[in-house]
Amino acid sequence: RGRAPASATLLLALVLGGVVYPLAGNWVQGGGWLSALGRNLALGHGFVDAGGAGTVFLLASAFALAAIAVWPSPRREGQSRNALPPPYQPLLTVVGSLMLLAGVIGWLWANPLQVETLSELALLRGSANIVLAAAGGSLIPLLYTWFVAGRSDATLTSRGLAAGVVAGLAVAPFVQTGPALLVGVLAGATVPFVTYIVDHLLHLDDATGVLVAGGLPALLGLLLLGVFADGAAGAGWQLTGTGSYLGVAGQGVSGLLVAAGFQRDFPGQLQAQVIGVVALALWGFV
């Protein structure tokens, strides 16, 4: 916003909301080819994205990356030259990240296309996992800025919280609480370093942190789902393994580190996740 003409911004928004996102949503949540990777190519349960981390955050971030590259903006006056983003309305930043946390939990429960496959217990676990991932995501940026600047930076910590929320949304009902916290920590750990790379090495003015707090955490969470999915949730997900899966009745989306009594589905599920994130990122960027 502010670097492209208003008419172009409106047109891009219409294209993204009316064409780019609906087609990707069909691929993933409407029975399209990404959701059918399990049925057609025996790659796990197909590309799994219960809450829209890929179809919303990864896709839009790839779209935004193209826009930022096409319409670069000059360095803002007073912009910091270190790893910290420039201070701007920290209270709004903190409140916004907390609203994102609350909204994403509602988003997980309100998806009419896929939540029927999940039990209420799985959705409760998913909600707890998103909160844990958010806490883990805020931890590393808070400690990092405290160490390098002598004070915790509200903007970077809030970006870490948002990154944890997005990564947690990707894995929400399918992993146990420990891996969910780890996913959040890993997503938050990327925030200060990727902020520095994007702003100061690539000179892409990502003032709102859409790439840092949305795109990369979504990609990370979606890929790690192929490792940490424990098989306890998502039985019959995307019409795959409706009765039993890998010879185990009631087994759901599974990765490498499964719970006791379930069979590993590796690397099949991870391969489906890789195909999905590559397809969504390319579609959004192109």
Backbone as a ProteinNet text record, in pm:
[ID]
protein_1_A
[PRIMARY]
RGRAPASATLLLALVLGGVVYPLAGNWVQGGGWLSALGRNLALGHGFVDAGGAGTVFLLASAFALAAIAVWPSPRREGQSRNALPPPYQPLLTVVGSLMLLAGVIGWLWANPLQVETLSELALLRGSANIVLAAAGGSLIPLLYTWFVAGRSDATLTSRGLAAGVVAGLAVAPFVQTGPALLVGVLAGATVPFVTYIVDHLLHLDDATGVLVAGGLPALLGLLLLGVFADGAAGAGWQLTGTGSYLGVAGQGVSGLLVAAGFQRDFPGQLQAQVIGVVALALWGFV
[TERTIARY]
83.2	0	88	52.2	127.2	236.5	274.1	379.9	323.7	203.8	137.5	17.4	-24.8	-146.4	-266.5	-358.4	-474.8	-554.6	-564.8	-639.4	-572.3	-437.3	-366.1	-383.7	-381.9	-402.7	-540.6	-642.3	-777.5	-784.9	-724.1	-727.3	-656.6	-539.7	-467.3	-549.1	-616.5	-699	-812.9	-874.4	-982.7	-931.5	-814.5	-757.1	-720.9	-657.5	-617.7	-739.5	-838.4	-955.3	-1053.8	-1058.9	-1160.2	-1112	-980.3	-927.8	-819.2	-714.3	-596.5	-629.7	-688.8	-721.2	-828.7	-941.8	-1042.7	-990.7	-906.5	-852.8	-763	-675.9	-590.7	-673.9	-779.1	-867.1	-934	-968	-1024.3	-921.7	-797	-692.2	-675.6	-684.3	-649.6	-771.7	-878.6	-991.3	-1121.3	-1115.2	-1237.2	-1231.3	-1141.8	-1132.4	-1043.5	-961.5	-875.5	-753.1	-658.8	-549.9	-453.2	-434.2	-345.4	-406.4	-535.8	-600.8	-608.2	-600.2	-612.9	-478.4	-369.5	-239	-234	-305.2	-309.1	-383.1	-497.5	-577.6	-515.1	-455.7	-406.2	-262	-178.2	-35.9	12.5	-78.7	-43.5	58.3	43.7	130.1	54.4	60.2	-6.5	-154.5	-204.7	-345.1	-360.9	-265.9	-266.6	-209	-207.8	-156.9	-253.8	-203.6	-287.1	-267	-374.9	-371.8	-507.4	-525.7	-658.4	-708.6	-621.1	-668.1	-643.6	-575.6	-549.7	-415.4	-320	-187.1	-123.9	-148.3	-92.9	-177.3	-307.1	-394.4	-415.4	-394.7	-410.7	-274.4	-196.4	-74	39	65.7	175.2	142.8	21.6	-19.1	-13.3	-68.7	-70.6	69.5	155	291.7	369.4	347.9	412.9	362.9	233.9	173.6	233.3	247.5	303.4	450.6	524.2	665.3	680.6	595.1	599.1	567.1	467.8	429.5	540.4	604.3	712.6	829.7	855.9	966	934.6	807.4	768.3	765.3	715.6	703.9	794	924.4	1011.1	986.1	1014.6	999.4	1131.8	1159.5	1285.8	1291.9	1414.3	1432.7	1358.9	1281.6	1205.6	1298.8	1263.1	1346.1	1350.8	1471.2	1487.7	1484.5	1482	1475.6	1603.9	1588.3	1703.9	1786.3	1917.9	2005.8	2052.2	1995.2	2029	1917	1918.2	1821.8	1681.4	1662.6	1531.9	1453.2	1323.6	1241	1225.2	1192.5	1175.8	1059.2	1070.6	961	843.8	725.1	607.9	485.1	414.2	289.4	301.5	389.9	406.9	280.6	198.7	76.2	-17.2	-31.9	-116.4	-59.1	72.4	136	105.5	119	92.9	-53.7	-142.8	-286.2	-322.9	-264.8	-294.3	-250.3	-132.6	-85.9	-174.8	-222.6	-313.1	-448.2	-495.8	-620.4	-603.5	-486	-458.8	-465.7	-409	-412.3	-556.2	-638.7	-777.7	-854.1	-829.9	-903.6	-868.2	-740.2	-697.2	-758	-771.2	-836	-980.8	-1049.8	-1185.6	-1189.5	-1088.8	-1079.1	-1069.3	-990.1	-974	-1106.9	-1187.6	-1314.5	-1423.2	-1408.4	-1518.1	-1506.3	-1407.8	-1390.1	-1496	-1596	-1705	-1667.4	-1555.4	-1518.7	-1446.7	-1378.1	-1293.9	-1312.7	-1369.2	-1372.8	-1464.6	-1553.8	-1638.9	-1557.2	-1437.9	-1352	-1279.5	-1271.9	-1199.3	-1295.9	-1253.6	-1333.7	-1318.6	-1408.7	-1398.8	-1270.7	-1226.4	-1102	-983.9	-984.9	-876.9	-876.5	-993.7	-1000.7	-955.5	-988.1	-939.4	-787.2	-733	-587.4	-526.8	-592.9	-544.4	-542.5	-644.8	-649.3	-535.7	-514.5	-404.1	-269.9	-256.1	-130.2	-101.1	-204.8	-184.8	-135.8	-193.5	-149.1	-4.2	30.4	167.9	264.8	226.9	312.9	330.6	224.9	234.7	331.8	322.7	414.5	558.2	578.3	712.3	764.9	677.2	719	764	703	740	866.6	904.8	1013.7	1149.2	1185.5	1318.8	1336.7	1243.4	1261.9	1271.5	1195.4	1202	1341.2	1392.5	1525.1	1634.7	1619.5	1722	1735.2	1622.6	1629.6	1675.2	1639.3	1685.9	1838.1	1891.6	2035.9	2111.3	2063.1	2140.4	2114.1	1996.5	1961.9	1945.5	1952.5	1936.5	1793.2	1698.3	1556	1479.1	1366.8	1282.8	1209.5	1205.3	1142.8	1001	904.1	763.7	727.6	779.9	743.3	794.5	921.2	978.7	919.3	892.2	830.5	689.5	615.9	481	485.2	584.5	601	631.5	711.6	739.2	614.1	529.9	403.4	317.2	308	228.3	285.6	418.7	481.8	448.5	451.5	414.7	270.2	181.9	39.8	20.9	86	70.1	126.9	247	306	221.1	167.1	81	-47.6	-100.9	-221.8	-196.4	-75	-43.6	-46.6	-4.3	5.9	-105.2	-192.6	-277.7	-331.1	-423.2	-482.6	-403.1	-296.7	-233.2	-107.5	-59.3	63.8	36.6	127.1	116.6	167.9	148.9	176.6	325.9	413.6	556.8	604.1	573.6	609.8	546.6	425	361.6	442.7	487.9	571.7	702.3	761.9	887	868.2	758.4	730.2	721	655.1	646.8	782.4	865.3	999.7	1080.9	1074.9	1150.6	1100.6	968.3	913.8	956.1	949.4	990.5	1139.1	1219.6	1364.4	1404.1	1321.2	1354.1	1327	1244.2	1194.5	1304.8	1391.2	1490.6	1588.5	1624.3	1725.3	1666.7	1545.7	1483.2	1443.3	1404.6	1377.9	1500.8	1615.9	1740.3	1771.4	1753.7	1783.6	1692.8	1562.6	1466.3	1487.5	1504.5	1511	1647	1754.5	1887.2	1978.8	1955.2	2037.1	1967.1	1838.4	1762	1700.6	1696.9	1642.5	1497	1420.2	1276.5	1205.5	1132.7	1071.2	942.8	956	841.6	802.5	743	718.4	624.1	529.5	432.5	473.7	588.1	636.3	555.7	492.6	406	486.9	608.3	691.6	746.2	784.6	849.6	749.4	634	536.5	430.4	425.3	323.2	378.1	457.4	498.5	590.3	704.3	801.4	748	680.1	624.2	521.6	439.1	343.1	415.5	518.4	596.7	660.8	718.4	784.4	686	571.4	472.8	417.1	389.4	334	432.7	560.6	660.8	680.8	685.2	706.7	587.7	470.6	356.9	389	463.5	500.7	596.8	654.3	745.4	675.7	598.9	547.7	402.9	329.6	191.3	189	107.6	117.2	14.3	-76.2	-173.3	-300.5	-309.3	-425.6	-544.7	-524.1	-631.8	-637.1	-756.8	-772.8	-798.3	-856.6	-890.4	-991.2	-962.3	-1048.6	-1032.6	-927	-904	-891.5	-968.6	-968.2	-992.6	-1085.3	-1131.8	-1019.5	-917.7	-807	-808.3	-812.6	-812.4	-936.1	-1053.1	-1176.4	-1206.1	-1169.4	-1189.3	-1065.3	-956.7	-826.7	-720.3	-605.2	-495.5	-366.6	-292.5	-168.8	-193.5	-312.9	-348.6	-392.7	-406.9	-445.5	-579.4	-678.1	-809.6	-803	-863	-869.2	-743.3	-644.6	-523.2	-549.1	-504.4	-523.6	-396	-383.3	-267.5	-142.1	-43.1	75.1	201.6	306.9	436.9	542.4	655.8	766.5	754.7	719.4	715.7	570.7	522	381.7	365.9	241.7	211.6	214.6	219.6	223.4	97.9	117.4	5.7	-23.4	43.5	22.7	146.9	125.9	234.3	286.6	416.7	475.7	427.8	409.1	374.5	478.5	600.2	713.3	795.8	832.5	823.2	698.6	598.9	484	414.4	383.7	313.3	400.5	529.9	620.4	630.4	631.3	636.1	511.6	395.6	272.3	279.2	337.7	349.5	444	554.1	649.4	582.8	511.2	442.8	342.6	271	170.1	228.8	334.4	389.8	455.7	518.4	579.2	470.8	363.8	255.5	190.4	162.4	96.2	187.1	315.7	408.1	426	440.9	457.2	331.3	216.2	90.4	72.3	96.8	81.2	179.5	305.1	407.1	384.6	357.4	338.8	212.6
-117.7	0	124.4	220.6	344.1	345.6	228.3	226.9	201.6	147.1	124.9	218	253.1	333.7	265.5	344.1	287.9	196.8	233	149.3	13.3	13	-114.2	-198.8	-134.4	-207.2	-273	-199	-253.4	-371	-356.4	-463.4	-588.3	-569	-683	-754	-676.1	-736.5	-818.8	-766.6	-839.9	-968.4	-960.4	-1079.6	-1184.4	-1138.9	-1233.1	-1297.2	-1214.9	-1268.4	-1340.8	-1300.5	-1357.4	-1468.7	-1478.9	-1579.9	-1665.1	-1598.9	-1672.8	-1759.5	-1700.1	-1776.8	-1883.9	-1854.1	-1958.2	-2081.1	-2060.8	-2175.9	-2259.7	-2192.2	-2265.3	-2334.4	-2267.4	-2329.5	-2455	-2452.5	-2572.7	-2684.6	-2650.1	-2752.7	-2823.5	-2745.1	-2797.4	-2843.7	-2763.3	-2790.8	-2819.8	-2821.1	-2846.7	-2974.8	-3066.3	-3192	-3188	-3083.2	-3069.4	-3159.3	-3133.4	-3228.7	-3237.6	-3129.2	-3138	-3222.4	-3208.5	-3290.8	-3437.1	-3464.3	-3601.9	-3670.6	-3608.4	-3673.2	-3806.5	-3818	-3944.9	-4052.5	-4017.2	-4115.3	-4151.3	-4052.9	-4075.6	-4125	-4074.6	-4108.7	-4176.8	-4208.4	-4275.6	-4194.7	-4062.2	-3974.8	-3930	-4011.1	-3980.1	-3957.3	-3855.6	-3815.3	-3697.8	-3684	-3567.6	-3447.7	-3334.8	-3212.9	-3170.7	-3162.2	-3135.2	-2990.9	-2914.5	-2774.2	-2742.5	-2784.9	-2778.5	-2636.7	-2544.7	-2411.1	-2305.2	-2338.5	-2240.2	-2170.8	-2229.8	-2168.7	-2155.1	-2253.5	-2248	-2164.9	-2190.6	-2124.6	-1977.1	-1937.3	-1796.5	-1729.2	-1774.3	-1701.5	-1725	-1849	-1875.8	-1818.4	-1841.7	-1791.9	-1639.6	-1573.7	-1427.2	-1369.7	-1437.3	-1388.5	-1398.6	-1505.6	-1516.6	-1407.1	-1380.4	-1271.9	-1137.6	-1117.7	-993	-978.9	-1088.6	-1083.1	-1029.4	-1076.1	-1025.4	-875.9	-834.3	-692.5	-605.4	-653	-576.9	-563.5	-669.3	-664.6	-571	-567.8	-482.5	-335.6	-308.2	-170.8	-150.8	-138.3	-111.3	29.4	49.8	183.3	227.4	357.3	405.4	381	378.2	358.6	467.3	424	520.5	601.6	727.9	814.8	761.8	749.8	701.5	550.7	480.8	335.2	280.5	184.4	125.9	44.5	43.9	-34.3	-162.2	-194	-320.4	-419.8	-529.6	-636.9	-603.9	-494.9	-463	-377.6	-404.3	-317	-181.2	-77.4	54.9	55.7	122.8	125.4	205.7	147.4	216.8	156.8	235.2	193.2	54.3	35.5	-98.9	-152.5	-64.3	-111.6	-174.7	-110.1	-166.9	-299	-307.4	-431.1	-546.1	-520.6	-624.8	-666.2	-569.2	-599.8	-677.4	-634.9	-704.5	-849.3	-876.8	-1015.3	-1099.7	-1041.7	-1116.4	-1141.1	-1042.8	-1063.5	-1174.2	-1177.6	-1284.5	-1420.1	-1430.1	-1555.3	-1599.5	-1507.1	-1541.7	-1576.4	-1499.4	-1523.2	-1655.1	-1693.1	-1816.3	-1937.8	-1932.2	-2042.9	-2055.9	-1942.2	-1947.2	-2000.2	-1962.1	-2007.6	-2160	-2217.9	-2363.1	-2433.7	-2379.4	-2442.2	-2415	-2308.2	-2263.2	-2307.9	-2392	-2435.7	-2540.8	-2506.3	-2601.4	-2713.7	-2700.2	-2800.2	-2919.9	-2901.9	-3009.9	-3047.2	-2961.3	-2993.3	-3110.8	-3149.3	-3263.7	-3391.4	-3394.8	-3511.5	-3515.8	-3404.3	-3396.1	-3406.7	-3478.8	-3487.2	-3358.2	-3339.6	-3221.3	-3223.5	-3344.2	-3355.9	-3310.5	-3346.2	-3303.2	-3151.3	-3090.2	-2945.2	-2875.8	-2934.3	-2879.2	-2888.3	-3001.7	-3013.9	-2913.4	-2893.3	-2795.4	-2654.8	-2618.8	-2486	-2468.9	-2571.8	-2565.6	-2557.5	-2629.6	-2628.7	-2491.4	-2422.2	-2288.2	-2192.7	-2201.6	-2116.1	-2147.3	-2276.6	-2315.1	-2266.3	-2281.2	-2234.8	-2083.9	-2011.5	-1865.8	-1828	-1897	-1869.4	-1900	-2013.5	-2047.9	-1950	-1902.3	-1808.5	-1675.7	-1630	-1500.6	-1509.6	-1628.9	-1644	-1603.2	-1657	-1631.4	-1483.4	-1421	-1278.2	-1191.5	-1225.5	-1147.5	-1157.9	-1280.2	-1299.3	-1243.9	-1258.7	-1209.8	-1057.7	-988.1	-841.9	-793.4	-864.9	-830.7	-842.1	-943.5	-967.4	-865.7	-835.6	-750.1	-600.7	-566.7	-425.2	-381.4	-475.4	-439.8	-421.6	-444.9	-434.9	-524.3	-573.5	-654.2	-562.1	-600.3	-518.4	-567.9	-480.6	-521.1	-563	-490.2	-520.2	-656.9	-684	-811.2	-926.9	-904.4	-1009.4	-1040.1	-936.8	-958.5	-1031.3	-998.1	-1072.3	-1219	-1244.9	-1382.5	-1454.4	-1384.4	-1443.7	-1477.1	-1383.8	-1408.2	-1524	-1530.6	-1640.7	-1774.4	-1777.7	-1899.6	-1938.4	-1838.2	-1865.3	-1929.6	-1872.8	-1923.6	-2065	-2086.8	-2220.8	-2319.4	-2273.6	-2360.4	-2395.4	-2300.9	-2328.8	-2440.4	-2446.5	-2547.8	-2688.7	-2702.9	-2837.3	-2864.9	-2769.1	-2760.9	-2892.5	-2963.9	-3078.3	-3207.5	-3205.1	-3329.6	-3366.4	-3280.1	-3309.2	-3299.8	-3356.6	-3348.1	-3212.1	-3185.9	-3051.9	-3016.5	-3112.3	-3084.9	-3040.9	-3118.4	-3073.9	-2940.7	-2912.1	-2783.3	-2668	-2683.1	-2580	-2565	-2677.8	-2674.3	-2605	-2633.5	-2568.4	-2416.9	-2373.4	-2230.7	-2168.9	-2237.9	-2187	-2173.3	-2273.9	-2268	-2154.8	-2137.1	-2027.8	-1893.1	-1877.3	-1751.4	-1725.2	-1832.5	-1815.8	-1760.2	-1781.6	-1728.6	-1579	-1523.9	-1387.1	-1281	-1273.9	-1166.2	-1177	-1299.9	-1316.3	-1293.6	-1342.3	-1320.5	-1173.9	-1107.7	-963.7	-888.8	-925.6	-860.1	-890.8	-1015.5	-1053.4	-979.6	-976.6	-914.1	-762.6	-699.8	-553.3	-498.3	-566.4	-505.4	-572.6	-698.8	-764.4	-765.5	-800	-800.6	-664.5	-576.6	-440	-444	-535	-540.5	-479.3	-374.6	-300.4	-370.3	-470.9	-545.9	-485.2	-365.9	-289	-360.7	-435.6	-502.8	-643.5	-689.8	-822.8	-936.1	-915.4	-1020	-1142.8	-1121.5	-1236.1	-1307.1	-1227.1	-1281.7	-1352.7	-1293.4	-1346.3	-1434.4	-1436.9	-1516	-1624.3	-1585.8	-1680.8	-1790.4	-1752.7	-1852.8	-1940.6	-1885.4	-1972.6	-2072.1	-2029.4	-2122.1	-2236	-2201.5	-2303.4	-2399.3	-2345	-2427.7	-2521.9	-2468.9	-2552.5	-2661.5	-2628.2	-2727.4	-2840.6	-2808.4	-2912.9	-2998.1	-2934.6	-3010.1	-3098.7	-3068.3	-3158.7	-3297.1	-3303.7	-3432	-3511.3	-3446	-3513.8	-3547	-3451.5	-3464.4	-3513.8	-3525.4	-3573.3	-3711.4	-3728.2	-3849.5	-3956.2	-3928.7	-4029.7	-4035	-3956.6	-3965.2	-3885.3	-3792.9	-3707.6	-3714.5	-3698.6	-3691.8	-3824.3	-3920.6	-4048.1	-4023.6	-4074.3	-4052.3	-3915.7	-3843.1	-3707.3	-3709.6	-3627.1	-3614.3	-3748.9	-3824.5	-3952.9	-4055.4	-4043.1	-4137.9	-4216.3	-4347.9	-4432.3	-4415.9	-4419.1	-4395.6	-4505.4	-4629.5	-4737.7	-4762.7	-4785.9	-4804.9	-4749	-4722.5	-4666.6	-4734.8	-4783.3	-4858.8	-4977	-5035	-5152.1	-5122.9	-4997.4	-4960.2	-4888.1	-4941.3	-4878.8	-4745.6	-4642.6	-4511.9	-4429.1	-4475.1	-4394.2	-4277.4	-4160.9	-4040.1	-3993.2	-3863.2	-3803.4	-3836.5	-3894	-3946.2	-3902.5	-3884.9	-3850	-3949.1	-3896.5	-3981.7	-4021.3	-3926.7	-3950.5	-3968.3	-4092.3	-4120.9	-4168.9	-4164.2	-4212.2	-4364.4	-4419.9	-4565.4	-4627.8	-4735.8	-4807	-4767.7	-4665.4	-4619.9	-4648.2	-4655.6	-4682	-4551.6	-4545.1	-4428.2	-4415.8	-4293.3	-4264.7	-4166.5	-4216.4	-4131.4	-4202.5	-4136	-3991.9	-3949	-4037.2	-4005.3	-3876.7	-3859.8	-3738	-3614.9	-3627.4	-3514.2	-3477	-3575.8	-3547	-3471.8	-3509.4	-3437.8	-3293.2	-3272.6	-3136.2	-3052.6	-3111.5	-3038.6	-2998	-3090.6	-3059.5	-2946.2	-2950.5	-2849.1	-2710.8	-2700	-2566.9	-2509.7	-2594.4	-2546.1	-2497.1	-2574	-2535.7	-2404.4	-2388.6	-2267.5	-2145.4	-2163.1	-2050	-2006	-2100.2	-2065.5	-2001.1	-2055.9	-2000.9	-1857.9	-1833.6	-1699.7	-1600.9	-1642.2	-1551.9	-1522.6	-1626.8	-1607	-1528.7
0	0	0	-84.8	-91.5	-196	-248.3	-349.2	-488.4	-498.7	-626.7	-637	-758.3	-773.8	-709	-659.6	-591.8	-684.2	-812.1	-906.1	-923.6	-926.8	-938.7	-813.2	-697.4	-571.9	-569.6	-613.6	-619.1	-715.2	-832.3	-931.2	-879	-814.9	-759.3	-652.5	-568.7	-463.9	-524.5	-629.6	-695.8	-760.5	-823.4	-886.8	-782.2	-672.8	-568.1	-502.5	-464.2	-394.4	-483.9	-613.9	-702.5	-792.1	-813.6	-906.6	-842.4	-791.1	-744.5	-623.5	-521.1	-400.8	-424.3	-491.5	-509.5	-584.3	-684.6	-756.5	-665.7	-589.4	-495.5	-388.5	-341.3	-243.4	-297.7	-426.2	-488.2	-493.4	-526.2	-531.4	-396.8	-289.2	-156.8	-79	-77.1	11.2	-62.6	-194.8	-270.7	-352.7	-315.9	-387.9	-510	-524.1	-640.6	-635.8	-727.7	-749.3	-631.4	-557	-441.4	-330.3	-309.2	-206.7	-247.8	-379.9	-430.4	-449	-404.5	-419.1	-346	-236.3	-163.8	-240	-297.1	-370.6	-504.5	-571.7	-707.9	-712.9	-622.6	-626.9	-499.7	-408.5	-282.9	-202.7	-202	-123.9	0.9	103.5	228.4	211.4	279.9	268.2	171.6	79	-7.2	66	0.5	63.1	172.5	295.5	412.9	456.9	459.4	502.1	563.3	688.1	749.2	766.8	809.3	844.1	739.7	629.7	526.4	537.5	608.3	617.4	479.9	393.8	259.6	164.4	163.1	66	98	222.8	258.8	275.2	372.5	408.8	308.6	271.8	178.2	40.6	-6.3	-137.9	-143.3	-43	-42.3	-26	48.4	65	-65.5	-140.5	-271.1	-365.2	-359.6	-438	-396.4	-264.8	-212.9	-249.9	-250.3	-288.6	-430.1	-520	-657.1	-660.6	-582.8	-581.6	-523	-416.2	-354.9	-451.1	-529.3	-625.8	-742.7	-783.9	-896.7	-855.8	-734.6	-686.6	-565.3	-585	-470	-417.9	-292.3	-235.2	-176.8	-174.5	-118.7	31.3	83.2	227	304	401.7	480.9	570.1	588.5	671.7	813.9	865.9	1002.9	1014.1	900.9	907.3	968.2	1058.1	1124.9	1025.5	1047	961.9	1031.7	1144.9	1208.1	1184.9	1259.7	1233.7	1281.1	1353.9	1408.4	1309.8	1294	1210.2	1277.1	1200.8	1260.3	1358.1	1472.4	1569.2	1514.3	1516.5	1466.5	1532.6	1609.6	1673.2	1737.2	1835.2	1892.9	1958.6	2016.2	2080	1977.3	1861.3	1756.7	1705.6	1698.2	1652.8	1747.6	1876.9	1976.7	1974	1973.2	1971.9	1844.7	1731.5	1607.2	1609	1665.4	1670.6	1761.4	1870.9	1959.5	1893.4	1816.6	1742.2	1637.8	1574.9	1479.1	1547.5	1666.5	1741.8	1768.1	1817.3	1846.5	1719.3	1612.8	1488.9	1423.3	1428.9	1364.7	1435.4	1567.5	1638.8	1592.8	1578.9	1525.6	1383.8	1305.6	1166.9	1160.4	1251	1253	1276.2	1366.5	1400.4	1297	1219	1133.9	989.1	956.6	818.7	784.6	704.1	679.4	584.1	513.4	412.9	471.4	584.3	632.7	779.1	860.5	1002.9	1034.6	942.6	969.1	983.4	924	934	1067.3	1138.4	1264.2	1381.6	1484.1	1605.4	1685.8	1779.7	1865.1	1946.6	1986.5	2060.9	1976.3	1847.2	1758.4	1741.9	1733.9	1721.1	1849.4	1964.8	2091.3	2097.8	2054	2051.5	1954.5	1841.7	1746.1	1803	1880	1941.2	2041	2125.1	2221.2	2149.1	2039.3	1964.7	1904.3	1857.4	1801.6	1909.9	2029.9	2140.7	2177.5	2183.7	2215.8	2108.2	1982.4	1873.4	1878.2	1913.8	1926.1	2037.2	2151.1	2261.7	2221.1	2154.4	2109.1	2006.4	1919.6	1816.7	1872.1	1979.4	2037.1	2121.9	2163.3	2259.3	2201.6	2084.9	2029.9	1990.4	1918.1	1888.5	2013.7	2118.2	2241.5	2303.4	2316.7	2376.5	2287	2156.5	2063.3	2071.7	2065.7	2070.2	2207.3	2311.2	2444.8	2451.6	2383.9	2386.7	2302.2	2181.5	2090.8	2113.6	2166.1	2181	2325.7	2418.1	2558.3	2602.1	2512.6	2546	2449.9	2493.9	2404.7	2308.3	2182.5	2078.7	2053.2	2073.6	2062.8	1920.9	1821.5	1683.2	1641.8	1667.7	1626.5	1706.4	1834.8	1916.1	1866.3	1828.4	1774.9	1641.3	1559.2	1434.3	1464.2	1567.6	1605.7	1652.1	1729.4	1772.5	1651.5	1556.9	1437	1356.1	1347.2	1275.2	1341.1	1474.6	1544.7	1521.8	1518.5	1492.7	1355.2	1253.9	1117.6	1106.2	1161.6	1158.1	1237.3	1351.4	1430.3	1358.4	1282.1	1203.8	1103	1048	948.4	1006.9	1132.1	1191.5	1291.2	1315.9	1434.5	1490.2	1423.4	1491.1	1476.3	1397.6	1355.2	1431.6	1520.7	1594.4	1744	1822	1966.3	2014	2142.7	2193.8	2189.2	2218	2213.4	2076.4	1970.6	1836.3	1796.9	1843.9	1811.6	1869.4	1993.4	2054.3	1977.3	1937.8	1861.8	1727.6	1659.8	1531.9	1550.7	1658.5	1686.1	1713.9	1791	1821	1692.9	1606.5	1481.2	1391.8	1385.6	1304.4	1360.4	1492.6	1553.5	1538.1	1537.9	1525.5	1389.8	1288.3	1155.9	1145	1233.9	1216.7	1217	1321	1318.7	1202.9	1166.8	1062.5	923.1	900.8	770.8	755.8	865.3	859.1	810.8	864.9	823.5	676.9	635.8	497.1	399.8	430.4	339.6	332.4	448	452.5	411.1	448.4	436.9	335.7	305.5	203.7	67.8	68.6	-56.4	-86.6	13.9	-2	-51.8	2.7	-23.4	97	73.9	182.9	227	312.7	364.4	499	493.8	615.9	711.5	660.6	747.1	785.1	735.3	772.6	714	598.9	543.5	502.6	453.1	415	538.1	637.1	756.5	847.3	866.8	961.8	896.8	763	696.1	606.4	508.6	406.1	455.4	514.2	558.3	671.5	773.3	877.2	822.5	726.5	666.8	595.9	518.8	448.8	548.7	655.4	755.5	823.1	865.6	932.6	843.5	717.2	625.8	600.3	589.7	567	692.5	809.1	932.2	967.8	913.3	933.4	879	768.1	710.7	795.9	898.9	991.6	1123	1178.1	1313.9	1323.5	1213.5	1222.6	1286.9	1392.2	1474.5	1440.6	1346.7	1304.9	1386	1494.3	1582	1531.3	1438.8	1388.6	1236.7	1182.5	1037.5	970.2	1040.7	976.9	864.4	746.9	632	569.2	607.1	556.3	404.5	339.5	193.3	125	188	133.8	120.1	203.9	203.2	333.5	324.1	443	527.6	466	540.5	642.7	611.7	707.9	790.4	722.3	786.9	694	751.7	672.3	714	615.9	639.3	732	719	797.8	939.4	976.5	1112.5	1107.8	1177.7	1181.1	1255	1195.5	1259.6	1248.3	1171.3	1157.1	1064.2	1106	1028.3	961.6	947.7	881.2	961.1	895.2	963.9	892.4	970	914	956.4	1000.4	1042.9	1189.1	1275.5	1420.1	1463.7	1456.8	1485.1	1628.2	1675.8	1809.9	1812.5	1932.9	1949	1888.4	1814.1	1752.6	1610.2	1559.2	1422.1	1338.1	1207.8	1113.9	1054.1	1033.9	969.7	825.2	783.3	643.8	589.7	580.3	542.7	436.6	328	303.7	227.1	212.8	128.9	167.2	297.6	339.6	321.1	350.7	331	183.7	96.5	-47.6	-92	-39.8	-72.9	-25	93.8	146.2	60.8	16.5	-67.9	-199	-261.6	-386.6	-365	-254.2	-226.8	-206.5	-125.6	-99.7	-225	-304.4	-428.6	-524.4	-537.6	-628.9	-585.5	-456.2	-408	-420.5	-386.3	-395.3	-540.2	-630.8	-771.8	-826.9	-791.6	-841.4	-792.4	-664.2	-611	-672.5	-688.9	-741.9	-890.7	-966.1	-1111.8	-1139.7
[MASK]
++++++++++++++++++++++++++++++++++++++++++++++++++++++++++++++++++++++++++++++++++++++++++++++++++++++++++++++++++++++++++++++++++++++++++++++++++++++++++++++++++++++++++++++++++++++++++++++++++++++++++++++++++++++++++++++++++++++++++++++++++++++++++++++++++++++++++++++++++++++++++++++

